[in-house]
Amino acid sequence: MPKSSAQNRARKIKLLLFDVDGVLTDGKLFFIPRAAPAENGSQSNISQANGAPLDLPASSPQMLEFKGFHAHDGVAISLARLGGIRTGLITKRVSETVALRARD
């Protein structure tokens, strides 16, 4: 049976699913502590009473997460959607950054 051409095989693609971390990003995750209100209402750094940094989990509301996406991936996904291909993202992490990029 003859092998179909690459163009014929490509026409059968209906859905593209991408993992986010390490596929649409370079795999780096950056976490920055959000400023917490001090007792007097002003902003202060998050720290323990002895001045040592507070060990917060990366997914806590006190941490701001950001990651980088390549613009070329966004263009390619947009072109795929214009061509009638459905697209989606798969990630285990709950991330405001990913949700914003997905909407874009």
C-alpha positions in Angstrom: 0.0 0.0 0.0 1.6 3.4 -1.0 2.4 5.8 1.8 0.2 9.0 1.6 2.0 12.3 1.2 2.9 14.5 4.1 0.2 17.0 2.9 -2.5 14.3 2.9 -1.5 13.2 6.4 -1.4 16.8 7.6 -5.0 17.3 6.3 -6.2 14.7 8.7 -5.0 16.6 11.8 -8.0 18.0 13.6 -6.6 18.8 17.1 -3.3 20.1 18.5 -2.7 19.7 22.2 0.4 21.2 23.8 1.9 20.8 27.3 2.8 24.2 28.6 5.9 23.9 30.9 8.9 22.8 28.8 7.0 22.8 25.5 5.5 26.2 25.1 8.0 27.6 27.6 11.6 26.9 28.3 10.6 25.1 31.4 11.7 27.8 33.8 9.3 28.9 36.5 9.9 32.3 38.3 8.3 33.1 41.7 8.3 36.5 43.3 6.9 37.1 46.7 4.0 39.6 46.7 4.2 42.4 49.3 2.2 41.7 52.3 0.4 44.5 54.2 2.2 45.4 57.5 0.3 45.9 60.7 0.2 49.7 60.1 -1.3 49.2 56.7 1.8 49.9 54.7 3.5 47.4 52.4 6.4 45.3 53.7 8.5 42.4 52.6 7.2 39.0 53.6 9.4 37.7 56.4 9.3 36.0 59.8 9.4 37.9 63.0 13.2 37.4 63.3 13.6 39.0 59.8 14.3 35.7 58.0 12.5 35.2 54.7 9.2 33.3 55.1 9.3 29.9 53.3 6.1 30.1 51.2 5.0 27.4 48.8 5.3 28.4 45.1 1.6 28.0 44.6 0.5 30.2 47.5 -1.5 33.4 46.9 1.5 35.3 48.4 3.7 34.3 45.4 3.5 35.8 41.9 4.4 33.3 39.2 5.6 34.2 35.7 7.0 32.3 32.8 8.1 33.1 29.3 6.3 32.1 26.1 7.8 32.5 22.6 5.8 34.7 20.2 6.3 32.2 17.3 4.4 29.6 19.2 1.4 31.9 19.6 1.5 32.8 15.9 1.6 29.1 14.9 -1.3 28.3 17.1 -3.3 31.2 15.7 -2.6 30.1 12.2 -3.6 26.5 13.0 -6.9 27.9 14.4 -7.5 29.9 11.3 -6.9 26.7 9.3 -9.7 25.0 11.2 -7.6 23.0 13.6 -8.8 23.0 17.2 -6.1 23.7 19.8 -5.6 23.2 23.5 -3.2 23.4 26.4 -2.5 20.8 29.0 -1.0 21.7 32.3 -1.1 20.4 35.9 -0.3 23.8 37.4 -3.0 26.4 38.1 -1.5 29.5 36.6 -2.9 32.9 35.9 0.0 33.4 33.4 -1.1 30.4 31.4 -4.8 31.4 31.4 -3.9 34.8 30.1 -1.7 33.4 27.4 -4.4 30.9 26.4 -6.9 33.8 26.0 -4.4 35.7 23.8 
